[in-house]
Amino acid sequence: MIPLSDDQPTRSFPIVTIAIIVVNALVFIGWQLRIGMEDSLGIGAFIPAMLSHHEPGATTRLITSLFMHGGWMHLIGNMWFLWIFGDNVEDACGPVRFAAFYLLCGVAATLAHVWPAPDSVMPLVGASGAISGVLGAYLLKHPQANVRTLIPLGFFTRIIDLPAWIFLLIWMGMQVFFQAVSGVHGGGVAYLAHIGGFVAGMGLIVFFEKSPARFRGRDA
């Protein structure tokens, strides 16, 4: 399933969402491709064993890895999901809190990935975990939103409108299914990070969303 748009307007300009997209693109095009993918992974990718063995730089890589990608499709897919769903979550949080929310979801997702295989030396990169947190928050904030969705099934390809809760629960179910059938290492995809990020987003959004206007003061 590929989301094409949603029907939820925003009240503010999504400056942080756009900034995250720009930074990810610049890191990939201006740094990773320039120095080579293998060298860039050696410098900034997260490696679970580094954290488990308390090696220098491990905590820094929790953040740097969130802005790196393994290829064009990895980058474009992640940034497209962020563009569709991120603006509404940023609108609910405000830019500063959204930035903190995004990073915390990314870190939580990475730690979920580490949990079953703390000694793994397989490098992890990508914004998927943080964006999964955005999806979890969107589910709670806009469950009844309509998501225009491309269903690519060859001759039976269709574009349909799905309620956000259906789209996101199907997406989450796919992550759980693929994690179950692919084992600890996810067949090269960090499905457990997606799951961890999604759950983190659902839990954290209540602390990072802006307070409703009715709680900002008392009636005279």
C-alpha positions in Angstrom: 0.0 0.0 0.0 1.3 3.4 -0.9 -0.3 6.5 0.6 -0.9 9.3 -1.9 -2.6 12.0 0.3 -4.8 12.5 3.3 -7.7 14.9 3.9 -6.5 16.5 7.2 -5.7 20.2 6.9 -3.1 21.8 9.1 -3.1 25.1 10.9 0.7 25.7 10.8 3.5 25.4 8.2 5.3 22.1 8.8 8.8 23.6 9.0 10.4 20.7 11.0 8.9 18.0 8.7 10.3 19.8 5.7 13.6 20.3 7.4 13.9 16.6 8.2 13.2 15.7 4.6 15.8 18.2 3.3 18.4 17.1 5.8 17.9 13.4 4.9 18.2 14.2 1.2 21.3 16.3 1.7 23.0 13.6 3.8 22.3 10.9 1.3 23.1 12.9 -1.9 25.7 15.2 -0.6 27.6 12.9 1.8 26.7 9.2 1.4 26.9 9.1 -2.3 29.9 11.3 -2.4 32.1 9.3 -0.1 30.5 5.9 -0.9 27.9 3.9 0.9 30.3 1.5 2.6 32.4 4.3 4.0 29.4 6.3 5.2 28.0 3.2 7.0 31.3 2.8 8.7 31.1 6.3 10.0 27.5 6.9 10.9 25.4 3.7 10.9 24.2 2.3 14.2 25.8 -1.1 15.1 24.1 -2.8 18.1 27.3 -4.4 19.3 28.9 -1.0 19.7 26.2 0.0 22.2 26.2 -3.3 24.0 30.0 -3.2 24.4 29.9 0.5 25.4 32.2 1.5 22.5 32.8 5.3 21.9 30.5 6.9 19.5 27.7 4.3 19.9 25.2 6.8 21.4 26.0 9.4 18.7 25.2 6.8 16.1 21.7 6.4 17.6 21.0 9.9 16.0 23.2 10.0 12.9 21.8 6.7 11.7 18.3 8.2 11.6 19.4 10.6 8.8 21.1 8.0 6.6 19.7 5.6 4.1 20.7 2.5 2.2 19.5 3.5 -1.2 17.3 5.8 -3.3 14.1 3.8 -2.8 14.8 3.6 1.0 15.1 7.4 1.1 12.2 8.2 -1.2 9.8 5.8 0.6 10.6 7.1 4.0 10.4 10.7 3.1 7.1 10.2 1.2 5.5 8.7 4.3 6.9 11.5 6.5 5.5 14.1 4.0 2.0 12.5 4.1 1.7 12.0 7.8 4.3 14.2 9.5 2.7 17.6 9.0 -0.4 16.7 11.0 1.6 15.3 13.9 3.8 18.4 13.8 0.7 20.5 13.9 -0.5 18.7 17.0 2.9 19.1 18.8 4.4 22.4 17.5 7.8 22.4 15.8 10.1 22.1 18.8 8.2 19.4 20.6 7.7 17.5 17.3 11.5 17.5 16.7 12.1 16.0 20.1 9.2 13.5 19.6 10.7 12.4 16.2 14.1 11.8 17.6 12.9 10.0 20.7 10.7 7.7 18.6 13.8 7.0 16.4 15.9 6.1 19.4 13.2 3.9 20.9 12.8 2.2 17.5 16.6 1.5 17.3 16.6 0.1 20.9 13.8 -2.2 20.0 15.9 -3.4 17.1 18.8 -4.0 19.5 16.9 -5.9 22.1 16.8 -9.5 20.5 20.3 -9.3 19.1 22.5 -6.9 21.1 25.8 -8.4 19.7 24.8 -7.9 16.1 27.4 -6.1 13.9 24.9 -5.5 11.1 24.7 -1.8 10.4 21.3 0.0 10.8 20.4 3.1 8.9 17.2 4.9 8.0 14.4 7.1 9.3 11.9 4.3 9.3 11.7 3.9 13.0 11.2 7.6 13.7 8.6 7.8 11.0 6.8 4.7 12.4 6.5 6.8 15.6 4.8 9.5 13.5 2.4 6.9 12.1 1.6 5.7 15.6 0.8 9.3 16.7 -1.3 9.9 13.6 -3.4 6.8 14.4 -4.3 8.3 17.7 -4.8 11.8 16.5 -6.6 11.2 13.2 -8.1 7.7 13.2 -11.0 8.8 11.0 -9.0 10.6 8.4 -9.2 9.4 4.8 -6.0 8.2 3.2 -6.0 8.0 -0.5 -4.1 4.8 -1.1 -2.5 3.1 -4.2 -3.0 -0.7 -4.1 -0.4 -2.0 -6.7 -1.7 -5.3 -7.8 -0.7 -5.4 -11.5 -3.8 -5.4 -13.7 -5.9 -4.9 -10.6 -4.1 -1.8 -9.3 -6.6 0.5 -7.7 -6.6 3.9 -5.9 -9.0 3.8 -3.0 -9.8 5.9 0.1 -9.1 4.1 3.4 -9.8 5.3 6.9 -6.5 6.1 8.6 -7.1 3.5 11.3 -7.5 0.8 8.7 -4.5 1.8 6.6 -2.2 2.1 9.7 -3.4 -1.1 11.3 -2.8 -3.0 8.1 0.6 -1.4 7.8 1.4 -2.4 11.4 0.1 -5.9 10.8 2.4 -6.3 7.9 5.4 -5.3 10.0 4.5 -7.9 12.7 3.9 -10.6 10.0 7.2 -10.0 8.2 9.1 -9.8 11.5 7.6 -13.1 12.6 8.5 -14.9 9.3 11.9 -13.4 8.8 13.4 -13.9 12.2 15.7 -11.8 14.4 17.5 -10.0 11.6 14.3 -9.3 9.6 15.8 -10.4 6.3 17.8 -7.1 6.1 14.8 -5.0 7.1 14.4 -3.7 10.7 10.8 -4.6 11.1 11.2 -4.7 14.9 12.4 -1.1 14.8 9.2 -0.2 12.8 7.1 -1.9 15.5 9.0 -0.3 18.3 8.8 3.1 16.8 5.0 2.8 16.2 4.4 1.8 19.8 6.6 4.5 21.1 4.8 7.1 19.0 1.4 6.0 20.4 2.8 6.3 23.9 4.8 9.5 23.5 2.3 11.7 21.6 0.2 12.3 24.8 3.2 14.0 26.4 4.3 16.0 23.3 1.0 17.2 21.8 0.0 20.8 22.6 -2.5 21.2 25.4 -6.0 21.9 24.4 -7.1 25.5 24.6 -9.5 24.8 27.4 -6.7 23.9 29.7 -4.6 27.1 29.1 -6.5 29.2 31.6 -9.4 29.5 34.0 -12.7 31.0 33.3 -13.3 34.2 35.4 
